[in-house]
Amino acid sequence: MKSIKEAQSDLVNDTCAECGSFVDIGTVVEESDVLLHLQFSGKTAKEDAQTLADKASARFADAVVTLTEKAPNWLLDIEFGCSAEKMIFQLENSLP
């Protein structure tokens, strides 16, 4: 355990001897990271974007969804209530 603590950055506070995690979640998740910006292209771009927009609205009541056409693409912006919601949505839908 001592070698793990010595090897980690000063920004990391890992005191868990059981799990051995090496990153403090606060260094990965930023509180202000609530906007998900996606671009869709192709024949089904609008439908694909709308489907994802509907999923976000159904899953998170406070999500603010904006769908914009920027020919030949469709842009989807989803603003979540908090960064955890954004991360959950990305994981559930295999998004970057």
N, C-alpha and C positions, 0 to 999 in steps of 0.2 A: 504494500500500500504506500509506503514511504516513497518508493521510486516513481510511482504514478503521480503523486503530488508534486514531486520535484520536477517531473518532466512536463507538467501542464503549464499553460499560460497563466499569468496573473489575473486574467479576466475570467478564468474558470475556477469554480469552487466545487470541487468534487470531494465530498467527504463520505461517500457511500462505499463501504467496504464490501457490501453484498453484490451490487450490480456492476460496479466498476465503470460507471458511465464516465465519459471523458469530456462532456460538453455541458456547460450550464445552459439550460434551455433559454435563459434570457439573452444569451449571446447569439442564438439562432433565430428566435422569434422577436421581431420588432413590433412594439405596440401599435405603431402607426401604419403598419403594412396591411391595409384593409382593401386595397383596390386590385382586382384581378382584371387584366386587360388581355383579351383574346382576339385573334384575327381568323376569319374563316374565308376560304376560297373554294371555287368549284361550283358545279351545278346545284348542289344542295346546301350551299353556304348559308343562305338565309334560314332555311329549315333547321340546319344543325345548330346555328346560333340561337334560334328561338327555343329549340328543345332544351338546350343548356340553361337559357335564361329562365325557362319555366321550372326547371329542376331547382335552381337557386332560390327562386321566389317561393316554391313549395316547401323547401327544406328550412329556409331562414326567413322569417316574416319581415325582418328589418332590412333585408337586402334591397339595395337600390340598383335596378337594372337599366342599362342604356344600350340600345341596339341602333347602330348607325351604318348606313350604306356609304362606302367609299369605293366606288366602282374600280375594279371588278370584285372587291372584297366586302365583307360585312365585319364590322367591329363590334365586339361585345365587351362592355365594361360592367363589372359587378362590384359594388361597394358593400362590404360586409360590416356588421356592427362591431366586430373585433377581429384581430388577426387569427385567433384560433378558429373562428368560423371559416375564414378563407382557407386555412390549411386543411381543415376537415373536408371542405368541398373539393379541394384539389385532390386529396387522397381518394375520396369516394369515387371521383370521376376520372382518375388517372390523368390529371392535368399537370402541366409543368409549373 
